[in-house]
Amino acid sequence: MTLVSLYQVLASLVSGLIVGFSLGLIGGGGSILAVPLLLYFVGLENAPDAAHVAIGTTALAVGVNAYINSFMQLRKKNVSPCIGLVFAGVGLFGSLTGAYLGRITPGKSLLTYFAIAMITLGVYMAARREAPRAGTIHEVDRVVKAFEECRRITKGTTVKVGFFGFLVGLLSGYFGIGGGFLIVPSLMFSAGLCITRAIGTSLISVGTFGVASGVEYALTGHVIPSIAFLYVLGGVVGGYLGTNLSVKAPRDKLRVLYGLITVSVGFYMLAKVQGLI
């Protein structure tokens, strides 16, 4: 499929903006909406092998967007680079394995599983409550340069971070999503990061998992470069807006709203795939 209308160009830009805004604001959410946006808003629904093309294209775009947003968060000292690199490095192997399993799963089944994952993550997103974790080893001195924190990471922490990295990477690769809403709580649990630092750090893994999955899909012709580029372009603007708003936005209320939207879209997608609407 190639972009054939001004509407598709604009729809791709708007979709990318939504994805980038969510990544910058709450560290996830937009990536799991990227696939239904591409299928039903941009208009890829009836394209040949639409399921795999949508997942491959959005995975690549979300990954690049996340990398760009991670630099924005790093400038605000909201990233723990060494924790992020361990999580992403080990998770990369899980992501590649998951992407391979996703490619060999029939399209209808893959979209059905994807819709169920959307509903599950949406409920989790809306119901989850977070207490600030001030005083953890990663939040004692926010003036300390980020990479100096590496000296305070224990072997036990490294093993826990790597274990969760692989599991999340596997799921992210299979569904072609960044997995921010899996990565953030995993980082909080395994590394003791507060919510703000976990969100910023998660973008390293979202980028790594997305790009790795996207490249694997691209090698089999399941990526549309023009749409991926427009998603990234819109995502840069959305990421900038979301990152700047993240320090003062009522994140809990936004997360509930986004969770409800995700659940609604998941049910819509499930009904479409099953031919109910």
N, C-alpha and C positions, 0 to 999 in steps of 0.2 A: 504494500500500500504506500502511496505517496500523497502528500498534502495537495489537494486539488481545489480548495476554496479558501477564501479569506476567513470564513467562519472557523475552519479547522485550525488555521494559524493562530487566530485570536483565542480559540478555546484551549489550545495547547499552552499558550502563554499564561492564560488565567489559571489553568490547572497547575502549572509549574509554580505560579505565585502562591497558590494555596498550600502546596507541598512545602515550599521553602519557608513560608510564614509559620507553619506548624512546627517545622524542625527548629527554627530559631526561637520560637516562643516556649514550647513545652518539650522539645527534644524528641518528638515523634508524632505519630498520628497521621500526618500528611502522607507518609509513605504507603500506608495501607489504603488510603483513599485514592492514591495515584492510579491504581489499576481500574477501578470502576469509573473514574473520571475519563480515562482514556477510552474505555469501552463504550460508555453511554453518553458522555458529554462531547468528546472529540469526534466520536463516531466510528470506532474501530470494530464495533460489535459483530458486523457481518463480514469482516475480512477473513481470508483464509488463515486457518490456525490462529485465530484471534487471541485465544487464551495465552499461548506461549509467547506470541509477539508482544502482547500487552505487558506481560510480566517481565520479559527481557528488556523491553524499552524503558519501562518505568524504573526497573532496578538500576540500570545504568545511570539514568538521570537523577534519581534520588541519591545514589552514591556520590556523584559529583557535587550535587547541591550540599550534601552533608559535609563533605570536605571543606567547601567554601565557608559554610557556617561555622565549622570548627575553628577556623582561623579567627573569625569574628569573636567567638567565645574565648579563645586563647588570649586575645588582646584585652579582654575584660577579666583575665585571671580566673576564669571559670572552668579550667581544664587541668586535670592531673595526667600529664602526657605519658608517664611511665606505666601507670595503671591502664590507661587507654590502649597503649601499644601491646601490652601483654594480652588483654582481653581480645583485641582485634587480631593479633598475630595467631593465637591459638584458634580463635573462632574462624579464621580464614579457611582452615582445613574443613571445618564443619560446613561452612558456607558453600564451598565448592562441591562437597558431597551432596548437600541438599539441592543445589542447582541441578546436578546431574539427575537426581531422583525426580525432581520436578519436570524436567524435560521429557522423561520417559513415561510420565503419568498422562493418561488421556486427558484432552483439553476439558471436557465437560466435568470429569471427576475433579480435576485440579481447581476449576472455578468453584465447584461445590465446596470443596475443602476450604478454599480461600474465603468464601462467604461465611462459613461456620467459624473460621478463625477471626474474621471481622467482628462477628456478633460476640464471640467470647472475649476478645480484647476490648471491645467497646464497653461491655458490662464491667470488666475489670477496671477499665479506665475511669468510668463514672463512679464506681463504688469505692475505689482506693482512697485512703486518707494517709497523709504523710505528716509525720512530726519532724520538725527541724532537728538535725543531728549536730548541733554546734558542739565544738569541743573535741571532735574526732581528730585523729592525727593529721588529717588533710585539711583541717579548717582552723588550726590553731593560729597560724600567722599568714594571712592572705597577702602580706607584703613580700614574703619569701618567694624567690623565683621558682617557677613551677617545677623545673627539672631537679631542683635541690631536694624535692620530696622523694626522689628515687632511693636515697640513702636510708629512708625510714620504712621501706617496704620489706616485710619479712618473707621468708620462704613459704610459710603457711598461707599468707595472704596471696602470694603469687600462684600457688597451687589452686586455691579456691577461685581466684579470678580466671585462671585458665580453664578450669572445669566448666564454669558457667559460660565462658566465652564459646567453648565448643558447642554446647547444647543450644545456645541462642543462635549461633552461626548456622547450625544445621536447619533450624526452623526458618530463619531468615532467608537462607538460600533456597529452600524448597518453595516458599511462597513468593520469593522475589521482593521481599519488603526489607526496609532498613532494620526493623525490629527495635526501634527506640523504646517502646513501652515494655519490652522484655529486658532490654539492656539496662535501663535506668534503675529498676529495682534490684537487678542482679548486681550492679556496681555498688549500690547502697548496702546490700547484704554482705557481699564478698569482700569489699574493700573499706567499708565504713565511711563512704563518702556521703556528704549531705546532699539534699535534692538538687541544689543549684549546681554544685560541682559535678554531680552525676550526670545531669542533663548535658552540660558542656562536654564532659569526657565521652559520653555515649556517641557523640557525632563522629568520633574517630572510627568507631566500629560500624556505625551505620554506613559511613562512606566506604569502608573496606569491604563489608559484606555486599553492599549494593554494586560496587564496581566489579568485584569478582564474579558475582552472579551474572551481571550484564555482559561481561566479556565472554563468559561461557556460552550464554545464549547467542551472542553476536557471531561466534564462530560457527554456529549452525544456521545463520541467516534469520534469527528471530529477534532482530532489533531494527527499528526504523530510525536512522541517524537524525533526520530532520526534526522529528518529534522530540527525540531525546534532547537535541540542542535547544529547542524552544522551551522545553520543561526546565532546563538548566537556566536559560535566560530569565524566565519568569521567576525561578527559584532564587536567583541572586537578589532580586528586588524584595521578594517576600521574606527571605532570610534576614536581610538587613532590617526590615521593619519589625520582624518578630524578635530578633535579638535585642534591639533597642527597647522594645516594649516589655521584654521578659523581666527586667529588674523591678517593674512597678505594677505589672498586671496581676489581678486576682487569680492566680494560677489554678487554685482548687475549683473555682467556679467555671473557669474556661475548660478545665479537664472534664468536668461533668457534662458540660454542653457538648464538647467534642466527642465524648463517649457515647452520648445519646445519638448524635449524628451518625457515628460509625455503626452503631447497632441498626439504625434505620436503613442505612445504605446496604448493610450486610443482608438484611431481610429482603430488601428490594432485589439485590443481586441474586440471592438464592431463588427467589420466585422467578426471575428472568431465566436463569439457567435451567430450572425445572419446567419451564414452559407454562407457568401458572398465570403469567401476565404478558 
